[in-house]
Each structure stands twice: as structure tokens, then as C-alpha cells.
Amino acid sequence: SKMIKKLRLVSDSMIDQQDETHFIEHASQGCIISVTKHPFMAKLIAYPRTLKIFTDLGFDDPKFMSGYVISKPPEGPPLRWHQDGFWWNHPVSYTAQTQQWFLMYYLVDTTCENGCLRVIPGSHLKRHALHEHIPEYENNIKQFNRVEELNHPLFQKAEGEVDVPVKAGDLVIGDARLFHSAYSNQSKAWRTVLTLWYWPDFNAMPEPIRAMIGSNRHRPAELPESWPHQLTDPLTTEYQGNTKPLKSSRFPTQELK
């Protein structure tokens, strides 16, 4: 489609602007570039067909968090197992109520050979052996991003994992708490995905979490003044309350059984 072709051109231009250091520091992802670097991405953030998915699922007022161009070069190593939830110190994280979604738009067909997505179904609600490695990863992020130890369990096959190969233009939606990773890219072409994060029902979230989002680094990505804000303004968050912000935590407690 025209949209996919344009997104490929925009993403390729963003990737071409990165220096060699970027690819070394982010070897596990390949590269990871904020979508705020190009105004065309506003059209994807506010893509009507995507917003209709939210509406069809009962979420009439979703909010945008952040997004990245994530592209794995030929011969790029695997993406480590990880989860993106960051309020495990709040009871809501131990319920089926999804607070944060990832939306992955793939710009190429994916297979196990070129680095397709892998997920562990149910790992957002049930403890998995990989959870014990989260503190180690969080305390050594640079080491894991650079893939300094490929034999580590976070880069290996995991119990219950499922491959998610897709076609170009497919959209994959998941709970941010879900363990996910990607295979290495053994093909001769780049494998690019655009990953956007949303809060499907921001105004229904627990107030300490909304306060946290409004007060620190978890607030939505700053969108440039030059952007078409008529598209993105309805998707930006606003918190005016006085509740004490929740502190961020990526470490599930024993409540996750």
C-alpha cells in the first residue's frame, strides 16, 4: 500500500542517519530511533484504522506514549527476552486489566530466518522462569543491548515461546507486560518494525500511575512543534491532580504466581 511504501522510505532515511556507534550500542534491537524524529509518523500515531480498533474494543479515548523505528540489520543478533511493564509495585499489574499496549507495524514479511517476533503467551499474568533475570538485565542494560553474552538465558529459547511471523503491513497488538523477543536476522535484508506504545484507557488508570506518567520520564514523547498537532493533540495525556506519583518498578513481586 501507499502507506507502507511511505513508511519504508521514512524509516530508511532515519536509519541512514545513524552512525556506527548507534548500531553497536543497540545491537540487540538493531537500531532504535524515536518516531518523533520525523513528522510523517504523526499520521501513523493517529492512523484512523488503528484508532477504530481501540474503539471496537471499547476504548474511546486512547493516549499515545512513545514509539520507535526498530530495525535489525542483516546478520543482526537476537533481541533479548524482555517485558515493558513498569508499575509492578501497583496491584493493577496483577490483574487482567491491560494498562499499556504495544502496537507493532511490520514493514516487511517476517520469518524465523529474518528475525520474527517471539512471545510467551500468558507471561503478563503468570510467573515465568525468565522473570528472575529481570533485575540482572535492568542493572546491566548496556551490556544486554550490546549482546555481550549471547549464551545468557534472555537470548535463548524459552519454555512456552511461540513464533509470530507476519506479512508486511500486519499489525501485532500486545500487553506491555508480555515477555517478547525476536530471532536473529540471518537474511540479507533489513527487518524493520515500527513499535508504538499506547495507554488504551488513560483516564481510567489508577491515579498514582496517571500522576507518574504526568510527572516524569514516562510521560509521552515530546512531539516537535512542527508536527501536525491537529492529528496528535487528541492522543496526548494531561494530568492535573495532586496525587503522589507512583515510583517506577519493572520488578514483579511474589504476587505474580
DRENLO-28902 format. One record per residue: x, y, z of N, C-alpha, C, O in turn. Coordinates in steps of 0.2 Angstrom, whole numbers. Layout:
BEGIN
X|Y|Z|X|Y|Z|X|Y|Z|X|Y|Z
...
END
This chain:
BEGIN
4|-6|0|0|0|0|4|6|0|10|6|1
1|12|-1|5|18|-1|8|20|5|13|22|6
4|18|11|6|20|17|12|16|19|17|19|22
12|9|17|18|5|19|24|8|15|30|8|18
23|9|9|29|12|5|32|18|8|38|19|8
28|23|10|30|29|13|33|28|19|39|31|21
31|23|23|34|22|30|41|19|29|45|20|33
41|15|24|48|12|22|53|17|20|59|17|23
51|22|16|55|27|14|57|31|20|63|33|21
53|33|24|54|37|30|59|34|35|63|36|38
57|27|36|61|23|41|68|22|38|73|23|42
69|21|32|75|20|29|80|26|30|86|26|31
76|32|29|80|38|29|82|40|36|88|42|38
78|38|41|80|39|48|86|34|50|90|36|54
85|28|48|91|23|49|97|25|46|103|25|49
97|28|40|103|30|36|107|36|40|113|37|39
103|39|44|106|45|48|110|43|54|113|47|58
109|36|56|113|34|62|120|32|61|122|30|55
124|34|66|131|32|65|133|25|68|128|22|71
139|22|66|140|16|68|140|14|76|138|9|78
141|19|80|140|19|87|133|17|89|133|12|94
128|19|86|121|18|87|120|10|87|117|7|91
123|7|81|121|0|80|125|-4|85|123|-10|86
131|-2|87|135|-6|92|131|-6|99|130|-11|102
129|0|101|126|1|107|119|-2|108|116|-4|113
116|-3|102|109|-6|102|109|-12|97|104|-13|94
114|-16|98|115|-22|94|109|-27|94|106|-30|89
106|-27|100|101|-32|102|94|-30|98|91|-34|95
93|-23|98|87|-21|94|89|-20|86|85|-21|82
95|-19|85|97|-17|78|99|-10|78|104|-7|78
93|-6|78|93|1|79|86|3|82|82|-1|81
86|8|86|80|10|89|80|18|89|84|21|93
75|21|85|75|28|84|68|31|85|63|28|83
68|36|89|61|39|91|57|41|85|60|44|81
51|39|85|47|41|79|46|49|79|44|52|74
48|52|84|47|60|85|52|63|80|52|69|79
57|59|77|62|62|73|59|64|66|63|67|62
53|61|64|50|63|58|43|64|58|39|60|61
41|70|55|34|72|56|29|68|53|23|67|55
31|64|48|26|59|44|23|54|49|18|51|48
27|52|54|25|47|59|19|49|63|15|45|66
17|56|63|11|58|66|5|55|63|0|53|66
5|53|56|0|50|53|-1|43|55|-7|40|55
4|40|57|4|33|59|1|33|67|-3|29|68
4|37|71|1|38|78|-6|39|78|-10|36|82
-9|43|73|-16|44|73|-20|41|68|-25|43|65
-17|35|65|-20|32|60|-27|30|61|-28|26|66
-32|32|57|-39|31|59|-41|23|59|-45|21|64
-38|19|55|-40|12|56|-37|9|63|-40|4|65
-32|11|65|-29|9|72|-34|12|77|-36|8|82
-36|18|77|-40|21|82|-47|17|82|-50|17|87
-49|15|76|-55|11|76|-55|5|80|-59|2|83
-49|2|80|-48|-5|83|-49|-3|91|-52|-7|94
-46|2|93|-47|4|100|-54|5|102|-57|2|107
-58|9|97|-65|10|98|-69|3|98|-73|2|102
-67|-1|93|-71|-8|93|-70|-12|99|-74|-16|101
-64|-11|103|-63|-15|109|-65|-11|115|-64|-13|121
-69|-5|114|-72|-2|120|-68|4|123|-69|6|128
-62|6|119|-58|11|122|-59|17|117|-56|18|112
-63|22|119|-64|28|115|-59|34|116|-60|38|112
-55|33|121|-50|39|122|-43|37|123|-40|38|129
-40|33|118|-33|30|120|-28|36|119|-30|42|116
-23|35|123|-17|40|123|-11|37|120|-9|32|122
-7|41|117|0|39|114|5|40|120|5|45|123
9|35|120|15|35|125|22|37|121|24|42|122
24|33|117|30|34|113|30|29|107|26|24|107
35|29|103|36|25|98|43|25|95|47|30|95
45|19|92|52|19|89|52|15|82|48|10|81
57|17|78|59|13|72|64|8|75|69|10|77
62|2|74|67|-4|77|68|-8|71|64|-12|68
75|-8|69|77|-12|63|83|-16|64|88|-13|66
82|-22|62|88|-27|63|91|-28|56|88|-30|52
98|-26|56|102|-27|50|103|-34|48|102|-39|53
105|-36|42|107|-42|40|113|-45|45|117|-41|47
112|-51|48|117|-54|52|116|-51|59|120|-52|64
111|-47|61|110|-44|67|108|-50|72|104|-54|71
110|-49|78|109|-54|84|102|-54|86|98|-49|84
100|-59|90|93|-59|93|91|-53|97|96|-50|101
85|-51|98|83|-47|103|82|-51|109|78|-56|109
84|-48|115|83|-52|121|76|-52|123|72|-48|121
74|-57|128|68|-58|131|67|-52|136|72|-50|139
61|-49|135|60|-43|140|53|-42|140|49|-44|136
51|-38|145|44|-35|146|44|-28|147|49|-25|150
39|-24|145|39|-17|145|35|-14|151|34|-8|151
32|-18|155|28|-15|161|33|-12|166|38|-14|167
30|-6|169|35|-3|173|31|0|180|33|4|183
25|-4|181|22|-2|188|20|-8|191|14|-9|193
25|-13|192|24|-19|196|23|-18|203|22|-23|207
24|-12|205|23|-10|213|16|-8|214|14|-5|219
11|-9|209|4|-7|210|0|-13|209|1|-17|204
-5|-14|213|-10|-20|212|-13|-21|205|-14|-27|203
-14|-16|201|-17|-17|195|-13|-21|190|-15|-24|185
-6|-21|191|-2|-25|187|-3|-33|188|-1|-36|183
-7|-35|193|-8|-42|194|-15|-44|192|-18|-48|195
-18|-39|188|-25|-41|186|-25|-42|178|-20|-40|175
-30|-44|175|-31|-44|168|-32|-38|165|-33|-38|158
-33|-32|168|-34|-26|166|-28|-23|162|-23|-21|166
-28|-23|156|-22|-20|152|-21|-13|153|-26|-9|151
-15|-10|155|-14|-3|156|-10|0|150|-11|6|148
-6|-4|147|-2|-2|141|-1|-7|136|0|-13|137
-2|-5|130|-2|-9|124|4|-7|120|6|-2|119
7|-13|117|12|-11|111|9|-13|105|5|-18|104
10|-9|100|7|-10|93|13|-10|88|17|-5|88
14|-16|85|20|-17|81|17|-17|73|14|-22|71
20|-12|69|18|-12|62|24|-15|59|30|-11|59
24|-20|55|29|-23|52|30|-21|44|24|-21|41
35|-18|42|36|-16|36|39|-21|31|39|-19|25
40|-27|33|42|-32|29|39|-39|31|37|-39|37
39|-44|27|37|-50|29|42|-53|34|48|-52|33
40|-56|39|45|-59|44|44|-67|45|39|-70|44
50|-70|46|50|-77|47|55|-78|52|59|-73|55
56|-84|54|61|-86|59|68|-84|57|73|-83|61
69|-84|50|76|-83|47|78|-76|48|83|-74|49
73|-71|47|75|-64|47|73|-60|53|73|-54|53
71|-64|58|70|-60|65|63|-59|67|62|-54|69
59|-64|66|52|-63|68|51|-62|75|55|-64|79
45|-60|77|43|-59|84|43|-66|88|40|-70|84
44|-66|94|43|-72|98|39|-69|105|41|-64|107
34|-73|107|31|-71|113|30|-77|117|30|-83|115
29|-76|124|27|-81|128|20|-80|131|19|-76|136
15|-83|128|8|-82|130|7|-83|137|9|-88|140
3|-78|140|1|-79|147|7|-76|152|5|-75|158
12|-74|149|18|-72|154|17|-65|157|20|-63|161
11|-61|155|9|-55|158|5|-56|164|4|-51|168
3|-62|165|-1|-64|171|1|-69|175|-1|-70|181
6|-73|173|9|-79|176|17|-78|177|20|-76|172
19|-80|182|27|-80|183|30|-85|178|28|-91|178
35|-83|176|39|-87|171|47|-87|174|49|-83|177
50|-92|172|57|-93|174|61|-87|172|66|-85|175
60|-84|167|63|-78|164|63|-72|169|67|-67|169
57|-71|173|56|-66|177|62|-65|182|64|-59|184
65|-71|184|71|-70|189|77|-66|186|81|-64|190
77|-66|179|83|-62|176|81|-55|175|86|-51|173
75|-52|176|74|-45|175|79|-41|179|81|-36|176
80|-42|186|84|-37|189|91|-37|186|94|-32|186
94|-43|184|100|-43|181|101|-39|175|105|-35|174
95|-40|171|95|-36|165|94|-28|166|98|-24|163
90|-26|171|89|-19|172|95|-16|175|96|-10|174
99|-20|178|105|-17|181|111|-17|176|117|-14|178
110|-20|170|116|-21|165|113|-20|158|114|-23|154
109|-14|158|105|-13|151|110|-13|146|109|-16|140
115|-9|146|120|-8|141|123|-14|139|124|-15|133
125|-18|143|128|-25|142|124|-29|138|126|-32|133
117|-29|140|112|-33|136|111|-30|129|110|-34|124
110|-24|129|109|-21|122|115|-22|117|114|-23|111
121|-22|120|127|-24|116|128|-31|114|132|-33|110
124|-35|117|124|-43|116|131|-45|118|134|-49|114
133|-44|124|140|-46|126|140|-53|128|146|-56|128
134|-56|130|134|-63|132|128|-66|129|123|-67|132
129|-69|123|124|-72|119|121|-78|122|116|-81|120
125|-81|126|123|-88|129|118|-87|135|116|-91|138
117|-80|137|113|-79|143|106|-81|141|103|-81|136
102|-84|146|95|-86|145|90|-81|142|86|-83|138
92|-75|143|87|-70|139|88|-69|132|84|-66|128
93|-73|129|94|-73|122|93|-81|119|93|-82|113
91|-85|124|90|-92|122|82|-94|121|78|-89|122
81|-100|119|74|-102|118|71|-102|125|75|-104|130
65|-101|126|61|-101|132|55|-105|132|52|-106|127
54|-108|138|48|-113|139|42|-109|137|40|-103|139
38|-112|133|31|-109|131|31|-104|125|26|-101|124
37|-103|122|38|-97|117|34|-99|111|33|-105|109
31|-94|107|28|-95|101|31|-90|96|32|-84|98
32|-92|90|34|-88|85|28|-84|82|22|-87|81
29|-78|80|24|-74|77|26|-71|70|28|-65|70
27|-75|65|28|-72|58|22|-68|55|17|-70|57
24|-63|52|19|-59|49|20|-57|42|26|-58|39
15|-54|39|16|-51|32|17|-43|33|15|-40|38
20|-40|28|21|-33|28|15|-30|29|10|-31|25
14|-25|33|8|-21|34|4|-24|40|-1|-21|42
5|-30|42|2|-33|48|3|-29|54|8|-26|55
-2|-29|58|-1|-25|65|-2|-31|70|-7|-34|71
3|-31|75|3|-35|81|2|-31|87|5|-26|88
-4|-33|91|-5|-29|97|-4|-34|103|-6|-39|103
-1|-31|108|1|-35|114|1|-31|121|2|-25|120
0|-34|126|0|-31|133|8|-30|134|12|-34|133
9|-24|137|16|-22|138|20|-27|143|26|-27|143
16|-30|147|19|-35|152|21|-41|149|25|-45|152
19|-43|143|21|-49|140|28|-50|138|31|-45|135
31|-56|140|38|-57|138|38|-58|130|34|-62|127
42|-54|127|43|-55|120|51|-54|118|54|-51|121
52|-56|112|59|-56|109|59|-56|102|53|-57|99
65|-57|99|65|-58|91|71|-62|90|76|-62|93
70|-66|84|76|-70|82|81|-66|79|80|-60|78
87|-69|78|92|-65|74|90|-65|67|86|-68|65
93|-60|63|92|-59|56|97|-62|52|103|-60|51
95|-68|49|100|-72|45|99|-71|38|102|-74|34
95|-66|36|94|-64|29|99|-59|27|103|-57|31
98|-57|21|102|-51|18|99|-45|18|102|-40|14
93|-44|21|89|-38|21|88|-35|28|87|-40|32
87|-29|28|85|-26|35|78|-29|37|73|-29|32
76|-30|43|70|-31|45|67|-26|50|70|-25|56
62|-22|48|60|-16|51|53|-16|54|49|-19|50
52|-14|60|46|-14|63|45|-7|66|50|-4|69
39|-4|66|38|2|70|34|0|76|28|-2|75
36|1|82|33|-1|88|30|6|91|34|10|93
24|6|92|21|12|96|18|9|102|15|4|103
18|13|108|15|11|114|9|16|116|10|22|115
4|13|118|-2|17|120|-5|15|126|-4|10|129
-8|20|130|-12|18|135|-20|18|133|-22|23|131
-23|12|132|-29|12|129|-35|15|133|-40|17|130
-34|16|139|-39|20|143|-36|24|149|-37|22|155
-32|29|147|-28|33|152|-32|35|157|-30|35|163
-38|38|156|-42|42|161|-45|37|166|-48|39|171
-45|30|165|-47|25|169|-42|22|173|-43|18|178
-35|24|172|-30|21|175|-30|23|183|-32|29|184
-27|19|187|-26|22|194|-22|28|194|-18|30|191
-25|33|199|-22|40|199|-15|40|200|-12|44|197
-12|36|205|-5|37|206|-1|35|199|5|38|198
-3|31|195|0|29|189|-1|35|184|4|37|181
-7|38|184|-8|44|179|-3|50|182|0|53|178
-2|50|188|2|56|191|9|54|189|13|59|188
11|48|189|18|46|187|19|48|180|24|51|178
15|46|176|15|47|169|16|55|167|19|57|163
12|59|171|12|66|170|18|70|173|19|76|172
22|66|177|27|70|181|34|68|180|39|71|182
35|62|176|42|60|175|44|57|168|40|59|163
49|53|167|51|51|161|46|47|157|47|45|151
41|44|160|36|40|157|31|44|154|26|41|151
31|51|154|26|55|151|27|54|143|33|52|141
22|55|139|23|54|132|29|58|129|31|63|131
31|55|123|37|58|120|35|65|118|29|66|116
40|69|118|39|76|117|38|77|109|43|75|105
32|79|107|31|80|100|33|87|97|31|92|100
37|87|92|40|93|89|35|98|87|29|96|85
36|105|88|31|110|86|29|109|79|23|111|77
34|107|75|32|107|68|27|101|65|25|101|60
26|97|70|21|92|69|14|94|67|12|99|69
10|90|64|3|91|63|-1|90|69|-4|84|70
-1|94|74|-4|93|80|-11|92|80|-14|89|85
-14|94|75|-22|93|75|-23|85|74|-28|83|76
-18|81|72|-18|74|72|-17|71|79|-20|66|82
-12|73|82|-9|70|88|-12|73|95|-11|70|100
-14|79|95|-16|83|101|-22|78|105|-21|78|111
-27|75|101|-32|71|105|-29|65|108|-32|62|112
-23|63|106|-19|57|109|-14|59|115|-11|54|117
-14|65|116|-9|67|122|-12|67|128|-18|68|129
-8|65|134|-11|65|140|-10|71|144|-6|75|143
-15|72|149|-15|78|153|-17|75|160|-22|72|161
-13|77|165|-15|75|172|-14|82|176|-9|85|177
-20|84|180|-20|90|183|-21|89|191|-21|94|195
-21|82|193|-22|81|200|-16|82|205|-11|84|202
-17|81|211|-11|82|216|-9|75|219|-5|75|224
-11|70|217|-9|63|220|-2|62|219|1|64|214
1|59|224|8|57|224|10|52|218|6|47|218
14|54|214|16|49|208|19|42|211|23|42|216
17|37|208|19|31|209|26|30|207|28|33|201
31|27|210|38|26|208|38|20|203|34|15|203
42|21|198|43|16|193|46|9|196|50|10|200
43|4|193|46|-3|195|45|-8|190|39|-9|188
50|-11|187|50|-16|182|51|-23|185|51|-28|182
50|-24|192|51|-30|195|45|-33|198|43|-30|203
42|-38|195|36|-41|198|38|-44|205|43|-47|206
33|-43|209|33|-46|216|31|-53|216|29|-56|211
31|-56|222|28|-63|223|21|-63|221|18|-69|221
17|-57|220|10|-58|219|9|-61|212|4|-64|210
14|-61|207|14|-64|201|16|-71|202|22|-73|203
11|-75|202|12|-83|203|12|-87|197|13|-93|198
END
